[in-house]
Amino acid sequence: MPEQPYEPERAIAGTGMGGTMDLGASEAVTLDRTPGGPAGPGPADRPRSLWSDAWRDLRRNPVFLVSGLIIVFLVFISLWPSAITSGSPFTCDLAKAQDGAQPGHPFGYDGQGCDVYTRTVYGARTSVTVGLCATLGVALTGSVLGGLAGWFGGPWDSVLSRITDVFFAIPVVLGGLVLLSVVTTNTVWPVVGFMVLLGWPQISRIARGSVITVKQNDYVQAARALGASDARILLRHIAPNAVAPVIVVATIALGTYISLEATLSYLGVGLKPPSISWGIDISAASPYLRNAPHALLWPSGALAVTVLAFIMLGDAVRDALDPKLR
């Protein structure tokens, strides 16, 4: 019997005892021994997580890039305002009150003769501090309370739901006028505490719904069947998969807290002079709107750009983390 020529594309290793099997022409299989092929998975073939997919989408989103650059700049001048201005926000000259732009003072002077540019730069520190601290406090408080309510359910869930209904019924600005009017400490912490007090119910409801959805998944049931404790399931399985909606809402709400601080300061119950705040500067410049509109324009524009940047960042994060929008 003549020897048959060996054809590598027609032979494949058997799956049972290590033998070989001859395939027909229509069933020919070619072994791919390149990295990432059937012979061995490569980095490109490994499944990506939700966070890696989201980061990839964010890097390609111009809205995220623009808003991120603005926020990085705001954080930078909040930490080191002297890097872009050499003046002091407390140095004022009444002889220059309401004067327009001059060399070295591009934004002009306000009604008290203070440099508008310097005060606008230093005002970013207050806004960023209040926004970040309030968002962090609201996210932690709401996530913990809402997550526990969604996990345990029962009476705990019912009581928390009724408490959140009570807080939702309180008007934010009216609550600020009542609660902050009795505060004498002229720091950002009473304002931050007020925002956390009235802001956590929104995050709580979102965290509760997200935990209820996640805890019904098979991997959570499997972990419970294997004897994992409630704390381990919450920290290792529930929290990483339920935190995405909280991050989205908190990012968008950060801009809202910045505008709320400016509103309360404008009304005289938030920060008060001699503190530096865009809301204080807007309030002080309002009577001089006809004669010195620049004193109102620049802090108002800085506030609007800051709030818009955080809202744009939140929209970009939402689009990246929501699989339905892919």
Backbone torsions as a table, in degrees:
resi	resn	phi	psi	omega
1	MET	NA	125.2	-176.4
2	PRO	-67.1	145.3	-179.5
3	GLU	-72.8	131.4	-179.8
4	GLN	-81.2	137.3	177.6
5	PRO	-66.8	144.0	-179.5
6	TYR	-81.8	127.2	179.7
7	GLU	-119.3	105.6	-174.6
8	PRO	-62.2	-28.6	-177.9
9	GLU	-76.4	-7.2	-178.2
10	ARG	-107.8	6.2	-179.0
11	ALA	-124.8	142.0	179.9
12	ILE	-142.3	145.1	-178.2
13	ALA	-64.1	138.2	178.6
14	GLY	-72.3	159.2	-177.5
15	THR	-97.9	-7.3	-175.1
16	GLY	-96.0	-83.0	-173.3
17	MET	-106.1	15.3	176.9
18	GLY	90.3	9.7	177.6
19	GLY	-79.6	-174.4	178.5
20	THR	-121.7	158.8	179.5
21	MET	-136.2	139.0	-178.2
22	ASP	-91.2	124.5	-179.1
23	LEU	-97.0	151.4	175.9
24	GLY	-72.8	172.9	-176.9
25	ALA	-62.9	-35.3	-177.8
26	SER	-78.3	-9.6	-177.3
27	GLU	-117.3	20.9	-177.9
28	ALA	-63.5	135.9	-179.6
29	VAL	-125.6	133.1	177.7
30	THR	-106.9	124.8	179.1
31	LEU	-72.7	127.7	178.1
32	ASP	-101.5	107.6	-177.9
33	ARG	-100.4	12.6	177.1
34	THR	-76.9	152.9	178.8
35	PRO	-58.9	132.9	179.8
36	GLY	93.6	-5.7	179.3
37	GLY	-88.5	-168.2	-178.6
38	PRO	-61.1	-25.3	-177.8
39	ALA	-71.9	-15.7	-179.8
40	GLY	177.4	128.5	-178.8
41	PRO	-69.0	138.2	177.5
42	GLY	-104.3	176.8	-178.7
43	PRO	-60.0	-33.3	-176.9
44	ALA	-70.5	-23.1	-176.6
45	ASP	-94.7	-5.6	179.9
46	ARG	-72.4	138.8	-178.8
47	PRO	-65.5	136.3	179.7
48	ARG	-91.1	149.1	178.2
49	SER	-83.1	171.7	177.6
50	LEU	-61.3	-38.1	-176.8
51	TRP	-71.1	-38.2	178.1
52	SER	-68.6	-38.6	175.5
53	ASP	-64.4	-40.7	179.9
54	ALA	-64.8	-42.2	179.3
55	TRP	-65.3	-37.6	177.4
56	ARG	-63.5	-42.1	179.3
57	ASP	-68.9	-37.7	-179.2
58	LEU	-64.9	-38.8	-179.6
59	ARG	-65.3	-22.4	179.8
60	ARG	-97.4	-1.1	-176.7
61	ASN	-95.1	114.5	-179.4
62	PRO	-63.5	-29.6	178.2
63	VAL	-63.6	-42.1	178.3
64	PHE	-65.5	-42.1	-178.1
65	LEU	-64.5	-45.0	-179.0
66	VAL	-65.9	-49.7	-179.9
67	SER	-63.9	-37.0	178.4
68	GLY	-64.0	-41.0	178.0
69	LEU	-64.4	-40.6	178.3
70	ILE	-63.1	-43.3	-178.5
71	ILE	-67.6	-40.2	177.3
72	VAL	-61.3	-41.3	177.8
73	PHE	-64.2	-41.0	179.0
74	LEU	-64.2	-42.6	177.7
75	VAL	-63.8	-38.9	-179.7
76	PHE	-62.8	-49.4	-178.6
77	ILE	-72.1	-21.4	174.8
78	SER	-70.2	-37.2	179.3
79	LEU	-80.3	-39.3	-176.8
80	TRP	-132.3	71.3	179.3
81	PRO	-64.3	-27.2	-179.7
82	SER	-68.4	-9.5	179.1
83	ALA	-70.3	-25.1	-178.1
84	ILE	-122.7	0.6	175.2
85	THR	-148.9	139.5	-178.3
86	SER	-104.8	-5.3	-177.8
87	GLY	-85.6	175.4	176.8
88	SER	-110.7	135.2	-179.7
89	PRO	-69.5	-11.9	-179.1
90	PHE	-98.7	-1.4	178.9
91	THR	-89.2	116.2	-176.2
92	CYS	-131.0	151.6	179.3
93	ASP	-135.4	108.0	-177.1
94	LEU	-61.7	-23.6	178.8
95	ALA	-65.9	-21.6	-179.5
96	LYS	-105.2	14.4	-177.6
97	ALA	-58.1	131.6	177.4
98	GLN	67.3	11.6	176.6
99	ASP	-70.5	152.5	179.9
100	GLY	-82.2	-165.0	-176.8
101	ALA	-63.4	140.5	177.6
102	GLN	-138.0	162.9	177.2
103	PRO	-56.7	126.4	-177.2
104	GLY	86.5	-8.2	178.9
105	HIS	-137.1	74.6	-170.2
106	PRO	-67.2	-20.9	-178.6
107	PHE	-99.8	-0.1	179.9
108	GLY	79.9	-160.1	-175.7
109	TYR	-125.6	153.5	179.2
110	ASP	-92.1	-168.2	-175.9
111	GLY	-67.3	-17.4	177.9
112	GLN	-102.0	4.6	-179.4
113	GLY	80.7	18.8	178.2
114	CYS	-89.8	147.0	-179.6
115	ASP	-69.9	117.8	-176.9
116	VAL	-66.7	-37.6	-179.9
117	TYR	-61.6	-47.0	-179.0
118	THR	-64.1	-43.2	-179.6
119	ARG	-68.3	-33.6	177.1
120	THR	-66.7	-40.9	178.7
121	VAL	-65.2	-46.6	-179.3
122	TYR	-70.8	-23.9	177.8
123	GLY	-68.0	-22.2	178.3
124	ALA	-63.5	-32.3	-178.9
125	ARG	-61.2	-45.4	-179.4
126	THR	-63.9	-46.3	-177.1
127	SER	-64.1	-45.3	-179.6
128	VAL	-66.6	-40.5	179.4
129	THR	-63.0	-47.5	179.5
130	VAL	-63.4	-45.3	-178.2
131	GLY	-62.6	-47.6	-178.2
132	LEU	-67.6	-45.5	-178.4
133	CYS	-66.6	-42.2	178.8
134	ALA	-64.8	-42.1	179.8
135	THR	-64.9	-42.2	178.9
136	LEU	-63.3	-45.2	178.8
137	GLY	-64.3	-42.6	179.4
138	VAL	-65.1	-43.4	-178.5
139	ALA	-64.8	-43.4	-179.7
140	LEU	-67.3	-47.5	-178.6
141	THR	-64.3	-48.8	-178.6
142	GLY	-66.5	-37.7	-179.1
143	SER	-67.1	-42.9	-179.0
144	VAL	-65.9	-50.3	-178.0
145	LEU	-66.3	-45.4	179.5
146	GLY	-67.4	-38.9	178.7
147	GLY	-64.0	-42.6	178.1
148	LEU	-65.6	-39.0	178.5
149	ALA	-64.7	-42.4	178.8
150	GLY	-69.1	-30.4	-178.3
151	TRP	-78.8	-47.9	-176.3
152	PHE	-85.6	-34.4	179.7
153	GLY	64.0	-156.2	175.3
154	GLY	64.6	-143.2	-177.4
155	PRO	-61.1	-36.8	179.2
156	TRP	-59.4	-43.7	-179.9
157	ASP	-66.9	-40.8	-179.2
158	SER	-65.4	-44.3	-179.7
159	VAL	-64.5	-44.2	-179.4
160	LEU	-64.7	-37.0	179.3
161	SER	-63.2	-40.7	179.2
162	ARG	-69.2	-36.2	178.3
163	ILE	-65.4	-42.8	178.7
164	THR	-64.1	-34.1	177.0
165	ASP	-62.4	-38.5	179.4
166	VAL	-64.7	-44.1	-179.0
167	PHE	-69.4	-33.4	177.3
168	PHE	-66.0	-24.3	-178.4
169	ALA	-79.9	-8.5	-178.2
170	ILE	-88.7	119.3	175.5
171	PRO	-63.1	133.8	-172.3
172	VAL	-65.4	-51.6	-176.9
173	VAL	-65.2	-42.6	178.8
174	LEU	-64.1	-39.8	176.5
175	GLY	-63.2	-38.2	176.9
176	GLY	-65.2	-40.3	178.8
177	LEU	-63.4	-36.3	-178.0
178	VAL	-78.6	-48.8	-172.8
179	LEU	-75.9	-41.5	-175.4
180	LEU	-83.2	-12.1	-180.0
181	SER	-69.7	-20.0	-179.3
182	VAL	-97.7	0.9	-179.1
183	VAL	-86.4	130.8	179.5
184	THR	-104.4	-16.3	-180.0
185	THR	-73.7	124.4	-176.6
186	ASN	-96.5	64.4	176.2
187	THR	-130.8	175.7	-178.4
188	VAL	-80.1	-14.7	-170.8
189	TRP	-69.7	-38.3	173.4
190	PRO	-60.8	-37.5	178.4
191	VAL	-66.7	-42.9	178.3
192	VAL	-62.8	-44.1	179.0
193	GLY	-61.7	-38.8	177.8
194	PHE	-63.9	-42.1	179.8
195	MET	-65.9	-38.7	177.4
196	VAL	-65.8	-39.8	-178.2
197	LEU	-61.5	-40.0	-177.7
198	LEU	-99.9	-6.8	-176.1
199	GLY	-99.7	-20.8	-174.9
200	TRP	-66.3	-29.8	-177.4
201	PRO	-59.7	-35.7	179.8
202	GLN	-64.2	-47.7	178.0
203	ILE	-65.3	-34.9	-179.5
204	SER	-61.7	-44.5	-179.9
205	ARG	-65.9	-38.7	179.2
206	ILE	-66.8	-44.0	179.1
207	ALA	-64.4	-39.8	178.9
208	ARG	-60.7	-48.9	179.7
209	GLY	-63.7	-37.4	-179.7
210	SER	-68.0	-40.9	179.2
211	VAL	-66.4	-40.7	178.3
212	ILE	-60.3	-38.5	179.0
213	THR	-69.3	-44.5	-174.8
214	VAL	-70.9	-36.4	-174.3
215	LYS	-69.4	-10.2	177.0
216	GLN	-88.7	-3.6	-179.2
217	ASN	-72.8	159.6	-174.7
218	ASP	-66.1	-37.6	-176.7
219	TYR	-66.8	-28.4	175.6
220	VAL	-71.2	-42.4	177.9
221	GLN	-64.4	-36.2	178.6
222	ALA	-67.4	-42.2	178.1
223	ALA	-63.3	-38.2	178.2
224	ARG	-67.6	-39.2	178.7
225	ALA	-65.5	-29.4	178.6
226	LEU	-80.8	0.1	175.2
227	GLY	93.4	14.9	178.9
228	ALA	-67.0	142.4	179.3
229	SER	-73.8	163.7	178.5
230	ASP	-61.1	-40.0	-179.6
231	ALA	-63.6	-41.9	-179.7
232	ARG	-67.1	-41.0	179.4
233	ILE	-64.3	-42.2	-179.3
234	LEU	-64.7	-42.3	-175.3
235	LEU	-80.5	-36.6	-173.1
236	ARG	-95.1	-25.3	-173.8
237	HIS	-121.4	-43.3	-175.7
238	ILE	-77.5	-54.4	-173.8
239	ALA	-58.9	-48.1	-178.6
240	PRO	-62.9	-27.4	-176.8
241	ASN	-97.8	-8.5	-179.5
242	ALA	-111.4	-1.8	-172.5
243	VAL	-84.3	-17.0	-175.0
244	ALA	-59.0	-48.9	178.2
245	PRO	-61.0	-33.8	179.1
246	VAL	-65.5	-41.9	-179.9
247	ILE	-63.4	-41.4	-178.8
248	VAL	-62.8	-50.7	-177.2
249	VAL	-66.1	-39.8	-179.6
250	ALA	-65.5	-37.1	179.6
251	THR	-65.7	-42.6	178.1
252	ILE	-68.1	-39.3	-178.2
253	ALA	-67.6	-21.7	-179.2
254	LEU	-58.7	-43.4	176.5
255	GLY	-64.1	-33.9	178.0
256	THR	-65.9	-39.4	179.0
257	TYR	-66.7	-34.7	177.6
258	ILE	-65.1	-44.5	178.3
259	SER	-68.5	-32.1	177.6
260	LEU	-67.1	-39.8	176.9
261	GLU	-62.4	-42.9	178.5
262	ALA	-64.1	-37.7	179.1
263	THR	-65.7	-45.7	179.7
264	LEU	-66.0	-37.9	177.2
265	SER	-67.8	-36.5	176.8
266	TYR	-62.4	-38.0	-179.4
267	LEU	-80.7	-7.0	174.9
268	GLY	91.0	9.1	-179.7
269	VAL	-113.3	-6.6	177.1
270	GLY	-88.4	-121.7	173.3
271	LEU	-76.0	149.3	-177.7
272	LYS	-127.8	153.8	176.0
273	PRO	-56.3	143.8	12.8
274	PRO	-90.2	16.9	176.8
275	SER	-62.8	154.4	179.9
276	ILE	-101.4	121.6	179.8
277	SER	-153.6	145.2	177.2
278	TRP	-63.9	-35.5	178.0
279	GLY	-63.7	-40.2	177.6
280	ILE	-64.4	-43.3	-179.3
281	ASP	-66.8	-37.3	177.9
282	ILE	-65.8	-41.2	178.4
283	SER	-64.6	-41.6	-179.1
284	ALA	-69.6	-29.4	-177.4
285	ALA	-86.8	-13.9	-176.9
286	SER	-59.0	-41.8	179.6
287	PRO	-66.4	-18.9	-177.6
288	TYR	-105.2	25.9	-174.9
289	LEU	-61.5	-37.3	-178.6
290	ARG	-72.6	-42.4	-173.8
291	ASN	-87.7	-31.2	-177.1
292	ALA	-138.9	69.1	-178.7
293	PRO	-65.2	-22.3	-178.4
294	HIS	-64.9	-30.1	-179.8
295	ALA	-66.8	-24.9	176.8
296	LEU	-93.5	-31.7	-174.4
297	LEU	-65.6	-46.5	-171.3
298	TRP	-70.8	-48.2	175.8
299	PRO	-64.7	-34.2	177.0
300	SER	-66.4	-41.8	177.8
301	GLY	-64.7	-40.4	177.7
302	ALA	-62.7	-41.3	178.1
303	LEU	-63.8	-43.8	-179.1
304	ALA	-64.6	-43.1	179.7
305	VAL	-65.0	-39.7	-179.9
306	THR	-64.4	-48.4	179.6
307	VAL	-62.6	-42.6	179.4
308	LEU	-62.6	-38.8	-179.6
309	ALA	-62.6	-43.4	-179.5
310	PHE	-70.9	-35.1	176.7
311	ILE	-66.9	-42.7	176.4
312	MET	-61.8	-39.7	177.5
313	LEU	-63.3	-42.7	178.0
314	GLY	-63.5	-39.6	177.1
315	ASP	-63.7	-41.2	179.1
316	ALA	-65.6	-41.7	178.3
317	VAL	-65.2	-39.7	177.9
318	ARG	-61.8	-44.8	179.3
319	ASP	-63.2	-34.2	-177.8
320	ALA	-77.4	-34.1	-175.6
321	LEU	-91.3	-12.2	-179.8
322	ASP	-92.9	108.1	-179.2
323	PRO	-60.7	-25.4	-178.9
324	LYS	-68.7	-20.8	-179.1
325	LEU	-93.4	1.8	-179.2
326	ARG	-76.6	NA	NA
